[in-house]
């Protein structure tokens, strides 16, 4: 090989090495040989005590990538290592990551490394629901199964233990516990070095401060902590303490409270913590600023250096980490505000739609947002079963192909109405349930009408509102099909309501006249319904159920501890949803409400307001489309009907008599012989009358 060929070979090899190491995101001018390598030139002691020397390197967070690879069999990229190193040395780190960045995975890696490298470590994982802390735990379990060295260095008794109210992961003498928060009463008394609060925006700040933070108040080995603190103070006085020793001391002696999640609205407590942490860091220890933050002198030992804010929007993730096509699709299909929160990690002050998020949250009863009406304090949970003494209104959006079929149930009360139930399905979901044997009907309309009939057994129905478009006629036909009734049951066909002056052929048929068809193309109805819905929110006449750790804890206990969650013993009805599913359905309903915007169509006197979700262009089909609003539509229908029923003046009950000739004339002109409810007529013994034709009865 000639000299020029050798030079070219070296250059090509350098280019190949540079390309292979590009993922490290090092400066292009940096020579890898110039980087410090502790293994390159070990001294004599390090050679003679190689095991101790390597052990010291592995427990040093500076080499966390190597440690994670060797012990956990996990590959980390530089940005992930940098995040873990920042969390390692801070007492109060706050981690905001975009959707898909893997916050839960990183917390799982961090928990495992802490338990392995720092003896006697106790970690507690808490999430908005038990399912969230379970996600972190499941990542830990997956890593454990794929890490032979980790399993080899852990003694007998290490591994996973599943209990009714917690999950425990033991690694030698360190433990990680995942718990449901609930009301906070059942978890008092736990102690931990490290508290990981994931999806913090959905957690109760009161329970977090009064119960969860208390887990880490006392050091698990207070005697050793006193000894280390006294030693540190004496060495500082003798000027024998350096920065490296301080880093080690802080990493081993301080407990941690880690907050993480996706950005939320600015009025939420997560945003308040973010502002406070950020202000502490920016103060650089300015006494006046710190006193303002803590409303007095900061607690002893806390400095601005104890806080960290880590924010990773999707634009800062390494190329290739996230699927850019999915990001582009999300940007096109998700409401701008929600995209900014979930992908740009921005805390929005409020939503910019017709229904402000702050207005919606004002209608959610909490400890800090008490709703007190003439009937007393209002605080309730979502329900899978209604009150037999109350009346309920159902709103139905019948879409099912591209959108969801949605049901919203409102409970009517004297001085307010409550949103107590929400359920959605679609064609894909129906086919899956049919495959699993969870659907008894083999056609979609039969499936959804069976769902409504099952709900009517546990939510006494006053009226059903059904959108006449997008499959409404198919649902209507299924409601009045006698073949869809269960044999030997008291079920009756469901028919349209009877309206004064609007005769329909079904008015003469026997059944439950409780179905009201809604034409949303009617501008007057749509305008009145939307403005009425916002008015009811403003007056706090329409109330959402509580959404806090207590409701999530109750949902967990009902769903996980009782396998018959969806079974109603009185009606012997099996439901396909759980209380936890219901809670998250109602949260999605809130999200849909925030996406509704008002646009103006037409000009001059013909101008009209239009309530809809923003339009977007699908990145795959290149067709224009809109965000889903099925739950919102169902709520709009249910609330408008509830408003009408609640404000309706009861018509007088009138029995009309007369001569046979007079009655015949009334029949010709379709005038009613009886005005009243269907239930009232069914309670009358018809045999005691003569000459009464049921076709001449008017039900209201």
Secondary structure by P-SEA (a helix, b strand, c coil): ccaaaaaaaaaaaaaaaaaaaccccccccccccccccccccccaaaaaaaaaaaaaaaacccaaaaaaaacccccccaaaaaaaaaaaaccbbbbbbcccccaaaaaaaaaaaaaaaccbbbbbbbcccaaaaaaaaaaaaaaaaacaaaaaacccccbbbbcccbbbbbccccbbbbbbbccccccccccccbbbbcccccccaaaaaacccccccccccaaaaaaaaaaaaaaaaaccccaaaaaaaaaccbbbbbbbbcccccccaaaaaaaaaaaaaaacccaaaaaaaaccccccccccccbbbbbbcccccccccccaaaaaaaaacccaaaaaaaccccccccccccccaaaaaaaccccccccccccccccccccccccccbbbbbbbbcccccccbbbbbbbbccccccccbbbbbcaaaaaaaaaacccccccaaaaaaaaaaaaaacccccbbbbccccaaaaaaaaaaccccccccccccbbbcccccccccccccccccccbbbbccccaaaaaaaaaaaaaaaaacccccccccaaaaaaaaaaccccccccccccccccccccaaaaaaaaaaaaaaaaabbbbbccccccbbbbbccbbbbcccccbbbbcccaaaaaaaaaaaaaaaaaacccccbbbbbbcaaaaaaaaaaccccccccaaaaaaccccccccccccccccc
